Structure formats: C-alpha cells, structure tokens
Amino acid sequence: MMRWLAWKLKWAFARRELNRLHHLQSDLMLCRRWLAEFDDVALMLDVLAKHHGLPAGGFDDVPNISIQELRHKMRQLRTKEITRHD
C-alpha cells in the first residue's frame, strides 16, 4: 500500500521529470540494443546509464569511471579491435 502511495505522489508532483527519465531510459536501451555489437559504444552507453542512475542493460559490472577514463578504455577497445582484424 505504501509503495503504491509513494508511486502516486511521485507522479503527482514530478510527472514531467519522471516522463523525461522514462524517455531517457527507453532511448538508452534502444541504442544499446542496436549498437551493443560495438564494444566501445556499449561501454559508453552503460557508463552513461549508470551515471544517470538507470539500469545498464542488466549488467552490474559497469565501472563508475570519469569521462577521461572512459575515453581511454574506448581507445583501448578500438585498438584491440583493429589488431584483431589484422
């Protein structure tokens, strides 16, 4: 009962923010579904989702890293991808 009441109060007072959050989560999940074959893009989307407190595709091992660390990891993934295809 209390959970239902809390949910109703959230939607009564923060409808616009909750709608935006829902759309952000939906957009991130759609992008992840279509772009996860690219390891660096999947990592970036997961880190972005975690940064915004959204579920990151069900992966609990998503690192909580800075943008600089993310950039470094993405470069490493791309380098690994290039050497794998050579």
Buried (B, 14 or more C-beta within 10 A) or exposed (E): EEEEEEEEEEEEEEEEEEEEBEEBBEEBBEBBEEEBEBBBBBBBBBBBBBBEEBBBBEEEEBEEBEEEEBEEBBEEBEEEEEEEEE
